[in-house]
């Protein structure tokens, strides 16, 4: 009877370089939304 071995995936090193663009995208999106809300509230004020 054949022995069944669990498949071992290749170990990947965690890279921080791929996280930096993600954080930049999130922060720029938040800044854009806040500027949009600011512009809307400023135009609504008498």
Residue pairs with C-beta under 8 A, 6 or more apart in sequence:
none
